[in-house]
């Protein structure tokens, strides 16, 4: 079986913290998608705080919990 990525809000550049679409200023869930979708690199099995752009920076949404084995929806390449 081949697994495929879908264009959902989860892999859209417009998704910000707490599942809010910054373009539409609306809360979404991982099954939503719209015509304004802008694809971004998806979270993979290798994604974690240690290779996240936000790790140990002021932009990290969970600085107290962040550690090398953790993953959150703010992960960014």
C-alpha positions as CSV (number, residue, x, y, z in Angstrom):
1,X,0.0,0.0,0.0
2,X,1.3,3.4,-0.9
3,X,0.6,6.3,1.5
4,X,0.0,9.7,0.0
5,X,-0.1,13.3,1.4
6,X,-3.3,15.2,1.1
7,X,-3.6,19.0,1.0
8,X,-5.3,19.8,4.2
9,X,-5.0,22.6,6.7
10,X,-2.4,20.6,8.5
11,X,0.2,21.2,5.8
12,X,-0.9,24.7,4.8
13,X,1.3,27.8,5.4
14,X,-1.8,29.7,6.6
15,X,-2.1,27.4,9.7
16,X,-0.9,29.0,12.9
17,X,-1.1,28.0,16.6
18,X,-4.2,26.3,18.0
19,X,-5.4,25.3,14.5
20,X,-6.3,28.8,13.4
21,X,-6.1,29.8,9.7
22,X,-4.4,33.2,9.6
23,X,-5.8,34.0,6.2
24,X,-9.5,33.4,7.2
25,X,-9.1,34.1,10.9
26,X,-11.0,30.9,11.6
27,X,-10.4,27.7,13.6
28,X,-10.0,24.7,11.4
29,X,-9.3,21.0,11.9
30,X,-7.0,18.6,10.1
31,X,-9.7,17.5,7.6
32,X,-10.4,21.0,6.3
33,X,-9.0,22.4,3.1
34,X,-9.8,25.5,1.0
35,X,-8.8,27.2,-2.3
36,X,-6.3,29.4,-0.4
37,X,-4.2,26.4,0.5
38,X,-0.5,27.0,0.3
39,X,1.5,23.8,0.7
40,X,4.3,23.6,3.2
41,X,6.6,20.7,4.2
42,X,4.6,18.3,6.3
43,X,5.5,16.9,9.6
44,X,7.2,13.5,9.2
45,X,8.3,10.7,11.5
46,X,11.7,12.5,11.8
47,X,10.2,15.8,12.9
48,X,10.8,16.8,16.5
49,X,11.7,19.8,18.6
50,X,15.4,19.3,18.0
51,X,15.0,19.9,14.2
52,X,12.3,22.6,14.5
53,X,12.9,26.2,13.5
54,X,11.4,27.4,16.7
55,X,13.4,25.2,19.1
56,X,15.0,27.2,21.9
57,X,13.7,30.5,20.4
58,X,11.2,33.0,21.7
59,X,8.9,31.9,18.9
60,X,8.4,28.4,20.4
61,X,4.8,28.0,21.6
62,X,5.7,25.5,24.3
63,X,9.2,26.4,25.6
64,X,8.8,24.7,28.9
65,X,7.7,21.3,27.4
66,X,9.9,21.4,24.3
67,X,12.6,18.7,24.2
68,X,14.4,16.8,21.5
69,X,11.8,13.9,21.4
70,X,8.7,16.1,21.4
71,X,6.6,17.2,18.5
72,X,3.8,19.8,18.2
73,X,1.8,21.3,15.4
74,X,4.0,24.4,15.3
75,X,6.9,22.4,14.0
76,X,8.6,24.2,11.1
77,X,11.5,23.2,8.9
